[in-house]
Amino acid sequence: MASDGDSGGAAPARRDLVCVTGGSGFAGSWLVRLLLDRGYTVHTTVKNLDEAETKHLQALGGTNTRLQLFQMDLLDPASVRPAVEGARGVFHLASPSILQAEDPENEFLEPAVKSTLNVLRAVKDCGVGHVVLMSSPAVMVPNPNWPGTRS
């Protein structure tokens, strides 16, 4: 069920295969469940393959044949590609979620942008046809100490 290797060149997209980054998070878990219920094969990424982080995913129906977990560091471009290869579409939900960051630009914004760019590059390199990006839930938490817009 788990994979962390590189499979080389871009695989042809399978009609029923999609990738969900951040599949162990709240929104990601529900999306993985919905996609499995609708018959899709799902590659999903997690920070850690530990049972504590993935047991709720492994308890979903269809996981033996249609769910593959990939341990991934979204800040490492090479670790993104294996989960994306062969997918028809990618749902990018993974993002740093630091609500009380001392340096929000460096701890939250820069990693969020870099990880999104890494996913988009992998999507382009692998010829994936569809991408859905979800913003971080942190955007809904106002913080007067965060940097404002640049003039």
N, C-alpha and C positions, 0 to 999 in steps of 0.2 A: 504494500500500500504506500510506502514512503519512498521518496527519491530525492537525491541531491546531486545527481551527476549531470554532465553535459552530454547531449546526444548528437552533437555535431550540427549538420545543416538543417535548414528549415524543413519540417515535415509537412506534407500536404494537409490542409485543414479538413477535419472531420466535421460533418454537418451537425453531429450531436455533441461535440466536445467544446466546452467553454472553460475559461479560467476565472477564478475569483481570488483576488488578492485580499488578505485579511480575513480569511474564512473562519477563523476561530473567534473573531469579535462578535459583538451583538448583531449588528446588521448583516455581517458576512455569514454568520451561522444560519440566519433565517433565509438569506438568499440561496445558500448552498442547499438547504432543505427544499425550498421551492423548486429549484432547478432539478434536483434528484426526483422530486415528486412528478415533475413534468417529463421525465424520461431522459434528461441530459446526462452525459458523462461529464464529471467535474474535476478539474485540477484546481486545488486550492492551496494557498500558501499560508504558512504559519511561522511564527518566530521560532518556535521550538516544537519538536515532535514528541515531547513528554506527554504522557497520558493525561496529566492534569490539564493541559491546554487543549487536548484533542479528543478526550473521551466522549464529549457531547456530540462531536462530529461522527465518530465511529459508531455511535448508537443509532444513527439515522438509517433508514431503510435504503438498500441498494449500495451500501458502502463497500461491500466485498468486491463488486465488479465495476462500479461506476464512480467511485470517489478515490482520487489519488492525492495524498498530502505531500507537499513539498516544503521542506525547511528552507527559508529564504531570508537573506538580509537584503532588503530593498535598496540599501545604499551601495550594494555591490552589484554592478551591472551584469556580471557573469552569472550570478545566482538567480537572476530573473528569467532568463531565456528558457530553461528546461520546463518550467510550468506553463509557459505561453506557447511553446512549439506545438503545432498541429491544431490549435484551437481556432474555432470559427469566430469567437468573440471573447473579449476580456472585460470583466467588471473590476475596476480598480477601486477597492474600498480601504486598503491598508494605508495608514498614515500615523505619524506620531501623535499621541494624544496626551499632551502635557499641559494641564490646566494651570499649574502654579510654577511656570518656568521662571527662573531668575533672569535668563537671557533669552526671551522668546524668539528673537530673530534667529539666533544660532541653534537653539535647542528644539525649535518647532518649525519655523517657516522654512529655513534652508533645507533641513532633511525632508520635509514634505515636498518641496519643489524638486529636489534631487531624485527622490524615489519615484515621483510621477514621471519625470523625464526618463529615468531608467526603464520604467514600464513602457512608455510610449516608444522608446528606441527598440525595445525587444519586439513590440507589436509590429513596428515597421519592418524590422529585420526578418521577422517570421511570416510576414505577409498576412497578418490577421486583418479581417475585413471590418470588424465592429469593435468599438470601445465605449464603455460607459464609465465616466469618472464620478466618484462621489466625494464631496468635500468632507473635511473632518468635522465631527460633532463639536469640536472646540470652537468653531466659529460662532456658535450660539451662546457662548459664555462670555459676556462682556468683561473686559479687564482694562481698567483705566491706565495701567502701566505699560500696556503693549504699544509698540511703535505705531504712529498714525501713518497717514498717506504721505508720500514724498511729494514735495512741490517741485 
